[in-house]
Amino acid sequence: MWSTISSTASFDTTALSDGDVDVRATVTDNEGNSAQDSGTVTVDNTAPTVTADNIPTSDVTGSVDVTSWFTITDDDGGTTTYEYSTDGGSSWSTISSPTSFDTTALDDGDVKIRATDTDDAGNQDQATGTVTVDNTQPSASADSIPTSDVNGLVDVTGWFTVSTDGGSTTYEYSTDGGSTWSTISSPGSFDTT
């Protein structure tokens, strides 16, 4: 069954179901002569879906695969772009290598990551997640090791300067020149006896 398209400037396909639609044009001149031709177009008003359902909850560092953080459903095989924002989403930069995004060029802190999928018909969906970038390595230096003998209970924590933004510090000792190490369970009161 054919329906007349009332506007010559635009054809609103949103009321149609997705799939093939036949369209035709019939031209009639003032003398009553007419010509007609038709073709088929594919209507696609269904947008892809993008969800940020695998965003890491722990800090990220180095090179990361941001594509694994999103689930994308696109029946048309469109294109997906990935972007990041270091200013809370005010401005966005394209991630040119989303499977190996190098976070070392970024300052430590929260970074928004966005995936936008556009299908072949121009329908679009996007999702955003936030990760915490931490590329600053902790440091430990043995700068206060006593030069005199120690005995009894000693506090080994004062022997080291430790710099970290969280995590944990483990203290160990070795009596065989560093071949094997044992954990000091109470580093604030290590019993050397």
C-alpha positions in Angstrom: 0.0 0.0 0.0 1.4 3.4 -1.0 1.0 6.6 1.1 1.6 10.1 -0.1 4.5 12.0 1.4 3.0 15.4 2.1 6.2 17.4 2.3 8.7 17.6 -0.5 11.5 18.8 1.8 11.5 16.0 4.4 10.2 12.6 5.1 9.7 11.7 8.8 10.6 8.0 9.1 10.2 8.0 12.9 6.7 6.6 12.8 7.8 3.6 10.6 9.2 0.3 11.8 12.8 -0.4 11.1 13.4 -2.3 7.9 13.1 -1.8 4.1 10.7 0.8 2.8 9.8 1.3 -0.8 9.6 4.9 -2.0 8.5 6.2 -5.3 8.0 9.5 -7.1 5.3 10.1 -9.7 5.6 13.2 -11.8 2.6 14.5 -13.8 2.8 17.5 -16.1 0.1 20.0 -17.1 -1.0 17.9 -20.0 -1.5 14.8 -17.9 1.6 12.9 -18.9 3.2 11.1 -16.1 6.4 9.2 -15.2 7.2 7.1 -12.2 10.2 5.5 -10.5 10.8 3.8 -7.2 13.5 2.5 -4.9 14.1 0.9 -1.6 15.6 2.5 1.5 16.3 0.9 4.9 14.8 2.7 7.9 16.8 2.5 11.1 15.5 4.5 14.0 16.9 2.2 16.7 19.9 3.7 18.4 22.9 1.5 19.5 23.4 1.1 23.3 26.5 1.9 25.2 27.0 1.1 28.9 30.0 1.8 31.1 29.6 -1.4 33.1 33.3 -2.4 33.5 34.9 0.8 34.7 37.8 -0.2 37.1 37.3 0.7 40.8 41.0 0.6 41.5 43.5 3.1 40.3 44.8 2.7 36.7 48.3 3.2 35.6 50.4 2.9 32.4 48.8 1.7 29.3 45.1 0.6 29.6 42.4 -0.9 27.2 39.4 1.4 27.6 37.4 -0.6 25.1 37.0 -3.3 27.7 35.3 -0.9 30.1 32.2 -0.5 27.9 29.6 -2.8 26.5 28.4 -1.7 23.0 25.4 -3.2 21.2 25.2 -1.9 17.6 23.4 -4.1 15.1 24.5 -1.9 12.2 28.3 -2.1 12.8 28.8 1.7 13.1 31.8 3.4 14.7 32.8 4.0 18.3 34.9 6.9 19.5 36.6 7.1 22.9 37.5 10.3 24.6 38.8 11.5 27.9 38.4 14.6 30.1 40.7 15.8 32.9 38.5 18.8 33.8 35.3 17.0 34.9 33.8 16.8 31.4 34.1 20.5 30.3 36.4 19.5 27.4 37.1 16.2 25.8 40.1 14.8 23.9 40.0 11.8 21.5 41.8 8.7 22.5 43.5 7.7 19.3 44.5 4.2 20.5 41.7 3.1 22.8 43.1 -0.5 23.2 46.4 1.0 24.6 45.6 4.4 26.1 48.7 5.8 27.7 47.8 7.3 31.0 51.3 8.4 31.8 50.9 11.6 30.0 48.1 12.6 32.4 48.3 14.1 35.8 47.3 11.8 38.7 43.6 12.1 39.7 40.1 11.5 38.3 39.7 11.2 34.6 36.4 10.8 32.8 36.3 8.3 29.9 33.5 8.4 27.4 32.5 6.0 24.6 30.1 7.2 21.8 28.8 4.8 19.3 27.2 6.0 16.0 25.5 3.5 13.8 25.3 3.6 10.0 22.0 5.6 10.1 23.4 8.3 12.4 21.7 7.0 15.6 23.9 7.5 18.6 24.4 6.6 22.2 27.1 7.2 24.7 28.2 6.4 28.3 30.7 7.9 30.6 32.7 6.6 33.5 35.4 7.9 35.9 38.7 6.3 36.7 41.5 7.4 39.0 44.9 7.7 37.3 47.9 7.0 39.6 51.2 6.9 37.8 53.3 8.2 40.7 55.4 5.4 42.1 55.8 5.0 45.8 59.3 5.4 47.2 61.3 4.0 50.1 64.7 5.0 51.2 66.8 3.5 54.0 68.2 6.9 55.1 68.1 6.4 58.9 69.6 2.9 59.4 71.5 3.0 62.7 75.3 2.8 62.5 75.6 1.4 66.0 74.5 -2.0 67.1 70.8 -2.6 68.0 69.3 -5.0 70.5 66.0 -5.8 72.1 62.8 -4.2 70.7 63.5 -1.7 68.0 61.2 0.5 65.8 62.3 -0.2 62.2 59.7 2.2 60.7 61.9 5.2 61.7 64.8 3.8 59.7 63.0 4.4 56.4 61.4 7.3 54.6 58.3 6.0 52.8 56.3 8.0 50.3 52.9 6.6 49.0 49.4 7.8 48.4 47.9 4.7 50.0 48.5 1.0 49.8 50.7 -0.8 52.3 54.3 -1.0 53.5 55.9 -4.3 54.4 59.0 -4.5 56.5 61.3 -7.6 56.3 64.6 -8.8 57.6 67.3 -11.2 56.3 70.0 -13.0 58.3 71.7 -14.5 55.3 72.8 -11.5 53.3 69.5 -11.1 51.4 69.1 -14.6 50.1 65.8 -15.1 52.0 63.5 -12.6 53.7 61.1 -12.9 56.7 58.3 -10.5 57.4 58.5 -8.3 60.4 55.0 -8.6 61.8 55.4 -5.7 64.3 57.7 -3.2 62.7 57.1 -0.6 65.4 58.4 -3.1 68.0 60.6 -5.6 66.2 62.1 -8.1 68.7 65.7 -8.7 67.7 66.3 -11.1 70.5 
